[in-house]
Amino acid sequence: MPAFLKNIGAVELIIIALILVLLFGGKKFKELARGLGESKHEAKKLKEEIIGKGKKDSEEDAS
């Protein structure tokens, strides 16, 4: 994680969110947040697939 992100608190996140709403509007902000959530979910699913595949491969090598 970059060093500048370690010191961001709740107040800073709220300010950033308000600026984004002002720049993009409420509807676009919702779409952006939904897209980020879906991307996070896909990344987590892919990570679990890769880890599961790695465990399966190691079990096959052990036998």
Backbone as numpy.savetxt, mean C-alpha at the origin, in Angstrom:
# Nx Ny Nz CAx CAy CAz Cx Cy Cz
12.00 2.37 4.36 11.14 3.54 4.36 12.05 4.77 4.36
11.75 5.74 3.50 12.56 6.95 3.48 12.53 7.68 4.82
13.62 8.34 5.13 13.77 9.01 6.43 12.70 10.07 6.66
12.32 10.80 5.62 11.34 11.87 5.81 9.94 11.35 6.10
9.67 10.09 5.82 8.35 9.52 6.11 8.25 9.00 7.54
9.36 8.80 8.21 9.34 8.26 9.57 8.78 9.25 10.58
8.89 10.54 10.29 8.48 11.56 11.25 7.13 12.18 10.93
6.36 11.57 10.04 5.05 12.12 9.69 4.02 11.61 10.70
3.31 12.55 11.29 2.29 12.20 12.27 0.89 12.35 11.69
-0.10 12.21 12.55 -1.49 12.28 12.12 -1.86 13.65 11.58
-1.36 14.69 12.22 -1.69 16.05 11.79 -1.16 16.30 10.38
0.07 15.87 10.13 0.65 16.05 8.81 -0.13 15.28 7.74
-0.55 14.06 8.07 -1.33 13.27 7.11 -2.67 13.93 6.80
-3.30 14.52 7.81 -4.57 15.21 7.59 -4.36 16.43 6.70
-3.29 17.17 6.93 -3.00 18.34 6.09 -2.75 17.91 4.65
-1.99 16.85 4.46 -1.73 16.35 3.10 -3.03 15.92 2.44
-3.90 15.23 3.18 -5.18 14.78 2.62 -6.04 15.99 2.23
-6.07 17.02 3.05 -6.84 18.22 2.72 -6.30 18.91 1.47
-5.01 18.98 1.34 -4.41 19.58 0.15 -4.78 18.77 -1.09
-4.74 17.44 -0.98 -5.11 16.59 -2.11 -6.57 16.78 -2.49
-7.45 16.91 -1.50 -8.87 17.14 -1.78 -9.05 18.47 -2.50
-8.32 19.49 -2.06 -8.42 20.79 -2.72 -7.90 20.74 -4.15
-6.82 20.00 -4.37 -6.23 19.92 -5.71 -7.07 19.07 -6.67
-7.53 17.92 -6.21 -8.18 16.97 -7.10 -9.70 16.94 -6.96
-10.23 17.47 -5.91 -11.67 17.40 -5.68 -12.02 16.12 -4.95
-13.16 16.11 -4.31 -13.57 14.97 -3.50 -13.74 13.69 -4.29
-14.35 13.77 -5.47 -14.61 12.57 -6.26 -13.30 11.93 -6.72
-12.40 12.73 -7.25 -11.12 12.20 -7.72 -10.32 11.62 -6.56
-10.40 12.29 -5.40 -9.66 11.81 -4.23 -10.16 10.44 -3.81
-11.48 10.24 -3.86 -12.04 8.92 -3.52 -11.54 7.86 -4.48
-11.52 8.19 -5.77 -11.03 7.25 -6.78 -9.56 6.93 -6.55
-8.78 7.95 -6.23 -7.36 7.77 -5.97 -7.14 6.87 -4.75
-7.88 7.13 -3.68 -7.76 6.32 -2.45 -8.18 4.88 -2.72
-9.26 4.69 -3.48 -9.71 3.34 -3.81 -8.64 2.61 -4.62
-8.05 3.29 -5.58 -7.00 2.69 -6.40 -5.79 2.30 -5.57
-5.41 3.16 -4.62 -4.29 2.84 -3.75 -4.60 1.63 -2.88
-5.82 1.56 -2.38 -6.22 0.41 -1.56 -6.20 -0.88 -2.34
-6.70 -0.83 -3.57 -6.70 -2.02 -4.42 -5.27 -2.44 -4.75
-4.40 -1.47 -5.02 -3.00 -1.78 -5.31 -2.33 -2.44 -4.12
-2.61 -1.92 -2.93 -2.04 -2.49 -1.71 -2.52 -3.94 -1.53
-3.81 -4.16 -1.79 -4.37 -5.50 -1.66 -3.72 -6.46 -2.66
-3.55 -6.02 -3.90 -2.92 -6.85 -4.93 -1.48 -7.16 -4.56
-0.75 -6.17 -4.05 0.65 -6.39 -3.66 0.74 -7.39 -2.52
-0.18 -7.31 -1.56 -0.18 -8.24 -0.44 -0.48 -9.66 -0.92
-1.44 -9.78 -1.85 -1.80 -11.09 -2.38 -0.62 -11.69 -3.16
0.07 -10.86 -3.95 1.22 -11.33 -4.71 2.34 -11.76 -3.78
2.56 -11.00 -2.72 3.59 -11.35 -1.74 3.29 -12.70 -1.10
2.03 -12.92 -0.73 1.64 -14.19 -0.12 1.81 -15.34 -1.12
1.50 -15.10 -2.39 1.69 -16.13 -3.42 3.16 -16.50 -3.54
4.02 -15.48 -3.56 5.45 -15.72 -3.71 6.00 -16.47 -2.50
5.58 -16.05 -1.31 6.04 -16.73 -0.09 5.54 -18.17 -0.08
4.28 -18.37 -0.45 3.72 -19.72 -0.49 4.44 -20.60 -1.49
4.78 -20.04 -2.64 5.51 -20.79 -3.66 6.90 -21.15 -3.17
7.53 -20.21 -2.45 8.85 -20.48 -1.89 8.82 -21.60 -0.87
7.79 -21.61 -0.01 7.64 -22.68 0.98 7.39 -24.01 0.29
6.57 -23.99 -0.76 6.26 -25.23 -1.48 7.53 -25.79 -2.13
8.33 -24.92 -2.73 9.57 -25.35 -3.38 10.54 -25.92 -2.35
10.64 -25.30 -1.17 11.56 -25.78 -0.15 11.10 -27.11 0.42
9.77 -27.33 0.49 9.26 -28.61 0.96 9.56 -29.72 -0.05
9.48 -29.40 -1.35 9.77 -30.38 -2.38 11.26 -30.73 -2.36
12.12 -29.76 -2.09 13.56 -30.02 -2.03 13.90 -30.87 -0.84
13.16 -30.76 0.25 13.44 -31.51 1.48 13.08 -32.98 1.31
12.11 -33.27 0.45 11.71 -34.68 0.32 12.48 -35.44 -0.70
